[in-house]
Structures are given as C-alpha cells and as structure tokens.
Amino acid sequence: MRIGLIADTHMPGSLAELWPQAYAAFHGVDMILHAGDLHTLEVVDELGKLAPTYVARGNGDMDIEDERLRDHWLFEVSGVSIGMIHHFPSPVRKSSEHIFRYVEKHFGDVVPQVLIYGHTHLEGLHLVDNMFCVNPGSPTLPRNQSLRLGTIGFLDIEASRVTASVHQLTDHGIEVHETVLPTWI
C-alpha cells in the first residue's frame, strides 16, 4: 500500500494549478491524504483522478463543504492506524505530554500509530513515543517562504511495516529528501 501525502497547497493563491511533478509522483498510489489548506476543491478533484483523496480541513478551508473534508480523519490501513489533522503541535518544539493531550482532544482515546499533519509548511518525520508524526511540507510554499518547488511525502505500508519519506519536487520530478522507518515496526 502506497499513500501519497501532501499539505498546504494554498491554491489558487499560490499557483493556478499544482506542479505537474506532484501529480506525476502520485500516479499509482492507493490513496492520497491532503493535510489541509487547499483553499479550493479543484486540487482535490484533480488528485482524486489519481486515487481516493481525503482532506483534513485547514484554517484556509473553513468555508468549503465536501464529504472529502473533515476536521480530522482516522483510518485503518493494512493493519496500521493513521490519523490526519491540519494544525498540530510541532514535535520539535512541544513535549510529548503536550502532543498527546492534543491528540486526546481531537481523537479521543485513540492514539494513531501514524499522524499526518500540515499547517507549518515545514516537512518533517518525527517519532514521539510510539506515534510517528509526518508533515509532508508544502509543494508550493515550502518552509512558508516564496512560491517555488516544495515537498510531498509518501507512506509505504507492507505487512504492517511503515516507511515514510519526504521528497523534494525538482524540475525533472522528485528526489528523496528524508526517509524514516519507525523503531516500533
């Protein structure tokens, strides 16, 4: 199972259309998780042509009503629980206690094994106790800076083993930026 990860596309404000490299990279994935701030459903419609696409409602998506958008999602995929939310405390800046209080507030008693989030535009793969946190960054406004080629991510699940990777979009496609296999797998 291969899951495409994307967040913070900010369209059409940043671009009229998502970079073609992002669409090409997502060809053949089983599903796409967009961690919010899409600003328009057009990007979801286009991604949905490649694979079923789900979106965590971002602060820029408040007026969008669609069954593919929720404040947060919880999936069971190939024996792995995956949560998705837009705004999430930075694992670099917040304690694990703070992070797990936030998870409990939004997901109740369920602590996902993998949590996908966005909002910061800062790509990152972090293990917080037994929860693997993945921010794919932004393909259009990386690191919350100017419009340029940014990052996307992937979750690969095989026999309940998860590998996450972040990829830099380039003029010719994508390059691996960071890959992590969590220790709990």
TORVEXZA-657298 format. One record per residue (C-alpha): x, y, z; residue in one letter. Coordinates in steps of 0.05 Angstrom, whole numbers, padded with zeros to 5 digits, always signed. Layout:
BEGIN
XYZA ...
! end
This chain:
BEGIN
+00000+00000+00000M +00029+00067-00020R -00003+00132+00005I +00013+00200-00024G +00020+00256+00027L +00010+00330+00012I -00008+00392+00051A -00013+00467+00046D -00023+00474-00029T -00056+00543-00020H -00088+00543-00088M -00105+00582-00128P -00070+00635-00086G +00000+00606-00095S -00009+00575-00165L -00066+00567-00214A -00051+00492-00218E -00008+00445-00176L +00061+00430-00204W +00057+00372-00254P +00114+00337-00217Q +00068+00327-00157A +00014+00295-00200Y +00065+00251-00235A +00094+00228-00168A +00025+00207-00143F +00010+00163-00204H -00002+00093-00178G -00013+00109-00105V -00071+00075-00069D -00096+00137-00034M -00077+00210-00023I -00080+00246+00043L -00081+00322+00040H -00067+00353+00108A -00105+00417+00094G -00102+00488+00069D -00121+00472-00002L -00167+00534-00008H -00206+00505-00066T -00234+00436-00084L -00203+00437-00153E -00138+00408-00128V -00176+00352-00092V -00216+00338-00156D -00151+00332-00195E -00116+00289-00143L -00180+00247-00139G -00169+00227-00211K -00106+00191-00188L -00132+00158-00124A -00184+00168-00069P -00166+00234-00035T -00183+00256+00035Y -00170+00325+00066V -00162+00349+00137A -00196+00417+00139R -00144+00473+00146G -00153+00543+00172N -00159+00565+00099G -00214+00514+00084D -00268+00535+00134M -00320+00554+00081D -00311+00491+00039I -00363+00437+00049E -00349+00370+00017D -00352+00297+00041E -00277+00291+00027R -00261+00344+00081L -00264+00333+00156R -00232+00368+00214D -00193+00304+00226H -00192+00233+00199W -00175+00165+00228L -00161+00108+00181F -00142+00035+00190E -00098+00017+00130V -00065-00052+00124S -00067-00060+00200G -00037+00009+00214V -00078+00065+00247S -00068+00132+00212I -00094+00198+00237G -00095+00263+00198M -00105+00334+00221I -00083+00402+00195H -00059+00440+00255H -00015+00400+00303F +00038+00419+00355P +00109+00416+00329S +00144+00353+00355P +00208+00394+00353V +00181+00448+00399R +00130+00414+00444K +00136+00360+00496S +00106+00291+00484S +00056+00305+00541E +00032+00367+00505H +00027+00329+00439I -00013+00271+00470F -00061+00319+00504R -00074+00349+00436Y -00084+00280+00405V -00134+00262+00460E -00172+00327+00449K -00181+00312+00375H -00180+00236+00371F -00207+00215+00439G -00179+00151+00467D -00148+00130+00400V -00075+00145+00391V -00058+00134+00318P +00007+00097+00302Q +00019+00149+00247V -00005+00221+00248L -00004+00263+00185I -00007+00338+00194Y +00007+00404+00158G +00000+00478+00174H +00073+00496+00186T +00098+00483+00115H +00158+00451+00149L +00170+00380+00125E +00190+00330+00178G +00188+00259+00203L +00187+00252+00279H +00176+00194+00327L +00140+00218+00391V +00139+00159+00439D +00103+00107+00397N +00068+00155+00349M +00102+00171+00282F +00087+00243+00261C +00094+00262+00188V +00089+00331+00158N +00099+00329+00082P +00112+00404+00080G +00083+00445+00023S +00093+00433-00051P +00081+00506-00068T +00105+00549-00009L +00159+00507+00025P +00181+00530+00094R +00128+00584+00088N +00171+00623+00040Q +00162+00645-00032S +00129+00606-00088L +00176+00551-00112R +00181+00475-00117L +00169+00446-00048G +00158+00378-00018T +00109+00320-00016I +00111+00254+00021G +00094+00180+00019F +00074+00127+00069L +00091+00057+00047D +00058+00001+00085I +00077-00072+00075E +00058-00127+00123A +00043-00074+00177S +00112-00043+00168R +00111+00031+00154V +00163+00073+00118T +00153+00147+00110A +00191+00192+00062S +00192+00265+00043V +00210+00283-00028H +00234+00348-00058Q +00199+00367-00123L +00251+00383-00177T +00249+00409-00248D +00253+00336-00272H +00210+00300-00220G +00225+00285-00147I +00285+00269-00103E +00285+00235-00036V +00294+00287+00019H +00286+00243+00081E +00264+00172+00096T +00248+00140+00164V +00227+00071+00186L +00199+00079+00257P +00231+00035+00310T +00163+00007+00334W +00151-00031+00270I 
! end
